[in-house]
Amino acid sequence: MYVCNCNGLRERDVRAAIAAGASRPAQIFKACDSAAQCARCVCDMRKMLDEDREALRYAAE
């Protein structure tokens, strides 16, 4: 599934950037050698970041 149509970023690209340590949408764009254009994807990226944080929180318990 595409998360960012402007840059052609797929969900797996965004998740890989998050796994590599990105903690903000700007860091995800940088990790994917791209830049925010229309920014419609930023909400989806934030949701994915929140899901990752939540998963780590439960794993730590």
Contacts in CASP RR format, 6 or more apart in sequence:
PFRMAT RR
TARGET T0000
AUTHOR 0000-0000-0000
METHOD contacts of the structure
MODEL  1
MYVCNCNGLRERDVRAAIAAGASRPAQIFKACDSAAQCARCVCDMRKMLD
EDREALRYAAE
1 10 0 8 1.000
1 11 0 8 1.000
2 8 0 8 1.000
2 9 0 8 1.000
2 10 0 8 1.000
2 11 0 8 1.000
3 9 0 8 1.000
3 10 0 8 1.000
3 11 0 8 1.000
3 13 0 8 1.000
3 14 0 8 1.000
3 41 0 8 1.000
3 44 0 8 1.000
3 45 0 8 1.000
3 48 0 8 1.000
4 14 0 8 1.000
4 34 0 8 1.000
4 40 0 8 1.000
4 41 0 8 1.000
4 45 0 8 1.000
5 40 0 8 1.000
5 41 0 8 1.000
6 37 0 8 1.000
6 38 0 8 1.000
6 41 0 8 1.000
7 29 0 8 1.000
7 32 0 8 1.000
7 34 0 8 1.000
7 35 0 8 1.000
7 37 0 8 1.000
8 34 0 8 1.000
9 28 0 8 1.000
9 32 0 8 1.000
9 34 0 8 1.000
9 41 0 8 1.000
11 48 0 8 1.000
13 32 0 8 1.000
14 28 0 8 1.000
14 32 0 8 1.000
14 45 0 8 1.000
14 48 0 8 1.000
15 48 0 8 1.000
15 52 0 8 1.000
16 31 0 8 1.000
17 27 0 8 1.000
17 28 0 8 1.000
17 31 0 8 1.000
17 32 0 8 1.000
18 28 0 8 1.000
18 48 0 8 1.000
18 49 0 8 1.000
18 52 0 8 1.000
19 52 0 8 1.000
20 31 0 8 1.000
21 27 0 8 1.000
22 28 0 8 1.000
22 30 0 8 1.000
22 31 0 8 1.000
22 49 0 8 1.000
23 49 0 8 1.000
24 49 0 8 1.000
25 36 0 8 1.000
25 41 0 8 1.000
25 42 0 8 1.000
25 45 0 8 1.000
25 46 0 8 1.000
25 49 0 8 1.000
26 36 0 8 1.000
28 45 0 8 1.000
29 35 0 8 1.000
29 36 0 8 1.000
36 42 0 8 1.000
END
